[in-house]
């Protein structure tokens, strides 16, 4: 009925404006045009102070990055806004990345801030197509933080680095007064070597490409939320934190030049990654809700919390966009690796409507999956 009413409204307007009704835009076209106009506007931070939403990975984060950091630091290496910068140094191609970790609580089922920091930086290098080599580790410690907890964190970092085949080669320590921090924050940076002649990036996706995820989504974010003990929900869940370098290498080896881009779905989850792809490439990403792998415990917790699992962070899952003709090969390569056993093909890229992510729901409808405005799960990494 809405479509019929919309046609009637525009037909009436066409008569008034002497425009043929067949040429008048539909209501859907009006909505898409308004979205496109909003996206063309220059990013501007409206708030006078930083809010928690600015760290969520959604619209507020995107605006902050574009309006403040990109405006101040703009250069060709930064502007693609990938998970790391690709640098040509002599005959070598290197990937360089950095990240900071403020997760609360520091210790949670499946890991802690230490292995999370190592795995997260390894993963940022891996989705650039690089082999991770060296990491730095910077610590901001609050006065009174237990030394035994620090030993647990550094031991887990050492174990995670060994598992990923990287070395922690430099670092820094700062201590702030009691009450001026939150126990322990960790900053890591990483360098990796690009050994394959590939250039990966969200701007390289094309209509006809396939979208894959390497396993069930949302486990890390829900685990962190439940570990805080603020909700009376019990679930047998653990963080999916893991190094993705082996999985990424297996995919790149199997599909050669068919991989368009890789991303690890951290803050903002899979939905945010898909929006970045759609916007950068000017394509439509069409996802089948039933094809998205979500464990029953995660789905149940998300339903109780009123959160869509597509927006919940992962720390050991990868989103891959590959040439549609290579989708079967790519899926087989992911599933052959221990970290990709639950991999699934969740969608395809189309021409229209450009810049949008559409979800085909389990009820047979279609809805737009946009970037989040607020922050339902703060400080999950």
Beta strands, then each sheet from edge to edge (+ up, - down):
strand 1: 85-89
strand 2: 92-101
strand 3: 107-108
strand 4: 111-112
strand 5: 131-142
strand 6: 167-176
strand 7: 184-193
strand 8: 210-213
strand 9: 259-264
strand 10: 284-288
strand 11: 318-322
strand 12: 344-350
strand 13: 357-360
strand 14: 366-368
sheet 1: 1+ 2- 7+ 5- 6-
sheet 2: 3+ 4-
sheet 3: 9+ 11- 8+ 12- 10+ 13+ 14-
end
